[in-house]
Amino acid sequence: MDSFIMKLIAVSKEKGMISFATGLPDKRLFDTEGLAKAALNVFEDEDVARDALQYSTINGLLPLREKIAQRCRKEMSFNVSEENIFVINGSQECFDLIGKMFIDRGDRMVVDDPGYLGALQSFSLYGPSFIGVPMEEDGPDTERLKGSLKEHPKLYYSVPDHQNPSGISYSSEKRKEVAELLSGSDCMMVEDDAYGELGFDGRVGPPIRSLTDNVILTGSFSKIISPGMRIGWMIVPDGMTEMTMKCIESSSLHANSFSQNVMNCFLERTDMNKYLGKIRKEYKRKSKLMLDLMNDHLPSELRWNTPTGGMFILLRTKEGTDAMRLYEAALRKKLVVMPGRPFHISGGENTIRLNYATADDEGIKEGIRRLASAYREF
Amino acid sequence: MDSFIMKLIAVSKEKGMISFATGLPDKRLFDTEGLAKAALNVFEDEDVARDALQYSTINGLLPLREKIAQRCRKEMSFNVSEENIFVINGSQECFDLIGKMFIDRGDRMVVDDPGYLGALQSFSLYGPSFIGVPMEEDGPDTERLKGSLKEHPKLYYSVPDHQNPSGISYSSEKRKEVAELLSGSDCMMVEDDAYGELGFDGRVGPPIRSLTDNVILTGSFSKIISPGMRIGWMIVPDGMTEMTMKCIESSSLHANSFSQNVMNCFLERTDMNKYLGKIRKEYKRKSKLMLDLMNDHLPSELRWNTPTGGMFILLRTKEGTDAMRLYEAALRKKLVVMPGRPFHISGGENTIRLNYATADDEGIKEGIRRLASAYREF
């Protein structure tokens, strides 16, 4: 599967190719001016600069952790101490660290079905036995989750807001149900909040972390500020801080302190809600553009979700058909889409994931034309 | 042991404390002006900036890999394709990736004795059984290495130039012997070149990688340009490129592309040999300052090496004494040193590692005075 994704990335770069395939945010939205000023800021004070370029603390830059803690209090309905926040090189590294800390070969682990492929690949290296819990329209099938928890899984990995690849968010009821199920279990939830800040009208609901303590919450600046700066974080329960510190030290010493300092300066000068408002509005607009075009150009036997945030639309061809053929037909029309099968523990052959964030308006328009034309061949 | 090091780092920050304990390079040597210009450069071109802030290639920025390949050709006596070079978040992450790719619990692994603690900790997470090969004054005990290779170890981790913690470099003869032993074995060497560029009079010898193919060479900008930017690399044999790519993708997606772009701009404007000349000269001067003071103030029953590069002096108290007591006495005098025991597979109780790079001249002078005074209590 890995090599298939690499082929996908390579093919996306071919001339004339339009890509709806990856998880790239819209680079036109990067605040290059603000980040340039922040970088300048770091270098303005000789002492600050030398410390930003030196080895740093294992758990991350304190003022940055304070800002993350503040956002948890103000926007995410829970209190957390800076001591429980660990800044690392992107949330992908979180998954690796969590896998390393929790999973021994053969251990059970519950995941969304479909679920985020990158995380599944990361955890896979530690050899867990995955139990898939179907994503319904309002979140996980809680009966199935309840059953799965009886098998004593070590971890439950899930994306409650604007899930990748389905675009689904948990309903309030499901949030409460999941939190209750976890509270009574010996299973740790890994709550991936990669898209939580990208709700078109703000956050869609309280994080599970605000409802129960059995949670490691992972966050990231990748989708909202810059993925190239590789700054993610995890918020761990009290009992886990020492183990996490040791694991980070052994695995990568500490996150990039230069990036952390630039990010911290950027955040100091930025009104986060105003900043996010602009991005949310633009993604809402682009999702509507793509959805309108899909409604206009694609036949009614195709089905898809209407996202309320995040970056993805999951397209379903008729039950029993193989969407891989649609992927191939699209490729011949110079459009790259992401087959949904690899995100699934079982099934999913009839799904295709579309990203409306990466391309510009022209790309979205021409891409949907190509998709419609490919579907006629399908 | 981990928590001991964390305590050490914490204690180093106390007011009035002088530290010879860590592996920090001299932050006064960071070229803040050059790096500020490089950062500005990245932001000057809107397209370059947006790409530097976006997700990037798994194996690292091509122009940066080309520069590393060029340096291998020009200064390190071997040819390598950019395809075999992987830029990652510091060489600590290399060790983690290599451990992940090679070590299953119980596998044998040969290491220097004493050897670099950070690497040993990283590999430890994968549960190898370590076989220590004593470091002699001119490199590893090759008879012992030969014997160890018969036990089919998966890896042989070593630092041939200005080793941490001993300061020892392999002689030319030992380089050839080690290369020959490896060529006839099924063991992969991990050649840690962290200090190779810090020879006071240039490189002390050809890397083992230039003598045999059975080598993964790890390099880093941490000791020569900036550790906070977290840019290291590994150069892998032909058969390993695909596996390495997959392992990086699953573990951390890719190295910080913002840092990589700044570093690349910096290197484009920098005459590397001239730049390194300045750093080598300064470290040579500081090592001489410390050695002269040690000669003047420490009694003759203490023994130590005379480094030809790198950052460390390994001090030996009399055979049979416990240098941990010297560490404790020094701490009471507000000097932090690093006990050598944890670097050893066996023995080493009578060793202390001193770093002459971190402190300024005043710190070195006062630190050695404190060490001498602590020794009188010892």
Chai-1 contact restraints between the chains, C-beta under 6 A:
chainA,res_idxA,chainB,res_idxB,connection_type,confidence,min_distance_angstrom,max_distance_angstrom,comment,restraint_id
A,D2,B,K246,contact,1.0,0.0,6.0,A-B,restraint_1
A,L24,B,Y55,contact,1.0,0.0,6.0,A-B,restraint_2
A,K27,B,R50,contact,1.0,0.0,6.0,A-B,restraint_3
A,K27,B,Q54,contact,1.0,0.0,6.0,A-B,restraint_4
A,F30,B,R50,contact,1.0,0.0,6.0,A-B,restraint_5
A,F30,B,L53,contact,1.0,0.0,6.0,A-B,restraint_6
A,T32,B,A49,contact,1.0,0.0,6.0,A-B,restraint_7
A,A36,B,F43,contact,1.0,0.0,6.0,A-B,restraint_8
A,A39,B,A39,contact,1.0,0.0,6.0,A-B,restraint_9
A,F43,B,A36,contact,1.0,0.0,6.0,A-B,restraint_10
A,A49,B,T32,contact,1.0,0.0,6.0,A-B,restraint_11
A,R50,B,K27,contact,1.0,0.0,6.0,A-B,restraint_12
A,R50,B,F30,contact,1.0,0.0,6.0,A-B,restraint_13
A,A52,B,G228,contact,1.0,0.0,6.0,A-B,restraint_14
A,L53,B,F30,contact,1.0,0.0,6.0,A-B,restraint_15
A,L53,B,S226,contact,1.0,0.0,6.0,A-B,restraint_16
A,L53,B,G228,contact,1.0,0.0,6.0,A-B,restraint_17
A,Q54,B,K27,contact,1.0,0.0,6.0,A-B,restraint_18
A,Q54,B,G228,contact,1.0,0.0,6.0,A-B,restraint_19
A,Y55,B,L24,contact,1.0,0.0,6.0,A-B,restraint_20
A,Y55,B,P227,contact,1.0,0.0,6.0,A-B,restraint_21
A,S56,B,G228,contact,1.0,0.0,6.0,A-B,restraint_22
A,N89,B,N89,contact,1.0,0.0,6.0,A-B,restraint_23
A,N89,B,S252,contact,1.0,0.0,6.0,A-B,restraint_24
A,Q92,B,S252,contact,1.0,0.0,6.0,A-B,restraint_25
A,Q92,B,L253,contact,1.0,0.0,6.0,A-B,restraint_26
A,E93,B,S252,contact,1.0,0.0,6.0,A-B,restraint_27
A,D96,B,S251,contact,1.0,0.0,6.0,A-B,restraint_28
A,Q121,B,S250,contact,1.0,0.0,6.0,A-B,restraint_29
A,S122,B,S250,contact,1.0,0.0,6.0,A-B,restraint_30
A,L125,B,S250,contact,1.0,0.0,6.0,A-B,restraint_31
A,S226,B,L53,contact,1.0,0.0,6.0,A-B,restraint_32
A,P227,B,Y55,contact,1.0,0.0,6.0,A-B,restraint_33
A,G228,B,A52,contact,1.0,0.0,6.0,A-B,restraint_34
A,G228,B,L53,contact,1.0,0.0,6.0,A-B,restraint_35
A,G228,B,Q54,contact,1.0,0.0,6.0,A-B,restraint_36
A,G228,B,S56,contact,1.0,0.0,6.0,A-B,restraint_37
A,G228,B,S257,contact,1.0,0.0,6.0,A-B,restraint_38
A,G228,B,F258,contact,1.0,0.0,6.0,A-B,restraint_39
A,M229,B,F258,contact,1.0,0.0,6.0,A-B,restraint_40
A,R230,B,N256,contact,1.0,0.0,6.0,A-B,restraint_41
A,K246,B,D2,contact,1.0,0.0,6.0,A-B,restraint_42
A,S250,B,Q121,contact,1.0,0.0,6.0,A-B,restraint_43
A,S250,B,S122,contact,1.0,0.0,6.0,A-B,restraint_44
A,S250,B,L125,contact,1.0,0.0,6.0,A-B,restraint_45
A,S251,B,D96,contact,1.0,0.0,6.0,A-B,restraint_46
A,S252,B,N89,contact,1.0,0.0,6.0,A-B,restraint_47
A,S252,B,Q92,contact,1.0,0.0,6.0,A-B,restraint_48
A,S252,B,E93,contact,1.0,0.0,6.0,A-B,restraint_49
A,L253,B,Q92,contact,1.0,0.0,6.0,A-B,restraint_50
A,N256,B,R230,contact,1.0,0.0,6.0,A-B,restraint_51
A,N256,B,N256,contact,1.0,0.0,6.0,A-B,restraint_52
A,N256,B,S259,contact,1.0,0.0,6.0,A-B,restraint_53
A,S257,B,G228,contact,1.0,0.0,6.0,A-B,restraint_54
A,F258,B,G228,contact,1.0,0.0,6.0,A-B,restraint_55
A,F258,B,M229,contact,1.0,0.0,6.0,A-B,restraint_56
A,F258,B,S259,contact,1.0,0.0,6.0,A-B,restraint_57
A,S259,B,N256,contact,1.0,0.0,6.0,A-B,restraint_58
A,S259,B,F258,contact,1.0,0.0,6.0,A-B,restraint_59
